[in-house]
């Protein structure tokens, strides 16, 4: 699903990290991902699994719990993800329907 440019906002500053986490897609499949450049609003992911811009997944972060995330951009095996916190009805709906 394509979204309007106005829905995309600039990301916040991120801190360097290297976490091994698990990701779960909407179809129930899981894979190991490396999480880097973490902020309160998102992170960078590296995985050997195909990622698509706009798809959502659930990340299980060590010592931090789980969070829904939406893929914002993809370059090869690297992707940027925005955390869907459910702070707004719009975010909650996107996480629920997977866009």
Secondary structure, DSSP 8 states (H G I E B T S, - for coil): ----GGG-------B---EEEEEEETTS-EEEEEEESB-SSEEEEE-SS---TT-EEEEEETTTEEEEEEEEEEETTEEEEEEE---SHHHHHHHHHT-
